[in-house]
Amino acid sequence: MRSLRYIALLFTLLCVACGTRVAAQVESATSADCDTVDTVDEVLTGATDTAAYMPLLRARRVAVLANHTAMFSPTEHIVDMMHREGVNIVGIFSPEHGFRGRAEAGAAVHNSVDERTGIPILSLYNGNTKRPTDDVMRSFDVLVVDMQDVGLRFYTYYISMLRMVDACADFGCDVVVLDRPNPNGHYVDGPILDMRFKSGVGWLPIPVVHGLTMGEIALMAVGEGWAKRVDITVVKCRNYDHTVHYTLPIAPSPNLPTQHSIYLYPSTCLFEGTVVSMGRGTDMPFEVYGHPDMRGREFSYTPQPNAGSKSPPHSGKLCYGVDLRGVADVDIWQEGINLGYVVDAYRDLDMGDSFFTPMFEKLIGVDWVRRMIIEGYDAKDIESCWAEDVRKFKEQRRKYLLYSE
């Protein structure tokens, strides 16, 4: 363990100088659910607190649920560190986008072997059960989870974690969550999921923006009976609370390449349930929206297949629409979910119900938002209808919070 203490000290020093350090973007701002933002010099993830979790792994068979964001230091992945320190890692589980984070959204990810360590990589996003076989579950004693989430109900990393929590409960395995800050953790917004629309992009009865870290949502899922009861240890972040606007050092998935796209994502991802392009197939995904038939728009772009999207909506077609890259971060924080973007496109295209796809209800979580848009309600009027959901959820989640609001 002495070498680990030296590594932790070296990491702290590197964080001061390295641009990829785990950092907190500090802004003085207000939002619907957050008042002043405190000044924080440095945020340390749970992975850096080795004294809190390495003793739990010694002399045990360990499986790791992680992806490319699970960095122990600016230059070393958590799996590489644990392997170097002699932890008996018997397998790596990978979520959507794969262990190295390169697969496009929704694409099946196949089993493989980690080239650096020779450890088997078992996909939880292979188009099949998304849960390991019984033989695989019997091969380990404790699961370590380390993934950077973005705090949205339709972002799938927490779902992969909770599926594994249920599996671990069935086989008596412990769970250790190495927590990471939530870049959208400063507010709660959106309607609570109607469980009739439960899917792979919406697993729990929570709002679109839930304001929880991965550790907090794991504790809440077990505590509320949404996941099976299991022994969960959450290794907390240090120097973090829910007023911090945390800047991700690594893009969490191929189509969220910038911090600005992460802030806009709660609003612009709703276009995935419509005929409108949200910028997949460009270098500005989720920061623009458009359609070949939108009218009176000066901004235009043409989606093309790229590494993050092999078949983007309206591929090869000139789309007219709106560029949101100039919207200030503080304005997004104040606004929260902005349904006005969807309403704007709906009214422009004048397609009626054919504007939407069944995915819309899975993303927004309820059926009444579509109806209200079709009936001509303004965005603000619709957004006010989920205010009570937000209030109830914030009260419900309070006892599971690990960090102050």
Beta strands, then each sheet from edge to edge (+ up, - down):
strand 1: 23-25
strand 2: 62-66
strand 3: 71-73
strand 4: 76-77
strand 5: 89-94
strand 6: 112-113
strand 7: 120-123
strand 8: 142-146
strand 9: 174-178
strand 10: 232-235
strand 11: 245-247
strand 12: 288-291
strand 13: 299-301
strand 14: 319-323
sheet 1: 1+ 11-
sheet 2: 6+ 7- 5- 2- 8- 9- 10-
sheet 3: 3+ 4-
sheet 4: 12+ 14- 13+
end
